[in-house]
Structures are given as C-alpha cells and as structure tokens.
Amino acid sequence: MAMSEFILTDLEFAQLGEGRVAYLKRVRTDDLAQKFPDLPPMTPGIEVWGLFGAAGDPIVLSDVRAHALAGAQEHELETVTLQ
C-alpha cells in the first residue's frame, strides 16, 4: 500500500482547530499592541492572560487567568495553556 503525502499551507494548518480550540498564554500589552494594532489602547508594559483562537487571534484579554478561561467556556472552546 502506497502512502500519500498531505501538505497543509500555514493558513490551513492555523484554521484546523478554529472555533473548537483556543490557547491560553501570558502576554505583554506591548506585544499585543504591535501584533494587533486594531486593539483598543492598553497601558504598556503589563502582563495579561490572553485567550487566542487556533489561528492566533485574541478572543479574551484579562489580568485574571480565571476570567480568560471563563471566556473559553463561554465560547465552548477546548483550551490548552502555552508557557
């Protein structure tokens, strides 16, 4: 039996878990402002908990980890934590 190779583009790979999986990660507001310029202004230099969709877009930002996790439950997303 021959094996076939299945190759995903970066976009296809990022969309695999979209709407089902999210990840939780501590991030600095400076990094968020740079990566997502459309976010409302935030105080620079603060670490917050971010809940991000599988493709990397922010869903919930909070200074309280439990609030970010609650956002995952509210959106019925399975979460993973990144260090």
C-alpha positions in Angstrom: 0.0 0.0 0.0 1.4 3.3 -1.0 1.5 6.3 1.4 0.4 9.6 0.1 1.7 12.9 1.5 -0.8 15.5 2.6 0.6 19.0 2.9 -1.2 21.9 4.5 -0.5 25.6 3.9 0.2 27.7 7.0 -3.3 29.2 6.8 -4.9 25.7 6.5 -2.9 24.5 9.5 -3.9 27.5 11.6 -7.6 27.0 10.8 -7.7 23.3 11.8 -9.0 24.0 15.3 -10.7 27.3 14.6 -13.9 27.5 16.5 -13.1 24.5 18.6 -9.7 25.0 20.2 -8.1 28.0 21.9 -4.9 28.6 23.8 -4.2 30.5 27.0 -0.9 32.4 27.3 0.6 35.3 29.3 1.4 38.2 27.0 2.7 41.7 27.4 0.5 44.5 26.3 3.3 46.0 24.2 3.5 42.8 22.2 -0.3 42.7 21.7 -0.3 46.4 20.5 2.4 45.6 18.0 0.9 42.4 16.7 -2.8 43.5 16.7 -2.8 47.3 16.0 -6.6 47.4 15.9 -7.0 46.5 19.6 -8.0 49.4 21.9 -5.1 51.2 23.6 -3.7 49.4 26.6 -1.3 50.5 29.3 2.2 49.5 28.1 4.4 47.0 29.9 1.7 45.0 31.6 1.4 41.2 31.5 -2.1 39.9 30.9 -3.7 36.5 30.2 -4.7 36.1 26.6 -7.1 33.6 25.2 -6.4 33.1 21.5 -8.1 31.2 18.8 -6.4 28.4 16.9 -5.3 30.9 14.2 -3.8 33.2 16.9 -6.4 36.0 17.0 -7.2 37.3 20.5 -10.6 36.3 22.0 -10.3 37.4 25.6 -7.7 39.5 27.4 -7.7 39.7 31.2 -5.3 40.3 34.1 -7.1 37.4 35.8 -6.4 33.9 34.4 -9.8 32.6 35.5 -11.6 35.3 33.5 -9.8 34.3 30.4 -10.6 30.7 31.0 -14.3 31.6 31.5 -14.2 33.2 28.1 -13.2 29.8 26.7 -16.2 28.2 28.4 -18.5 30.9 27.2 -17.4 30.3 23.6 -17.4 26.5 24.1 -13.7 26.2 23.3 -11.3 23.5 24.4 -8.3 25.2 25.9 -4.5 24.5 26.1 -2.0 26.5 28.0 1.2 27.8 26.5 4.1 28.9 28.7 
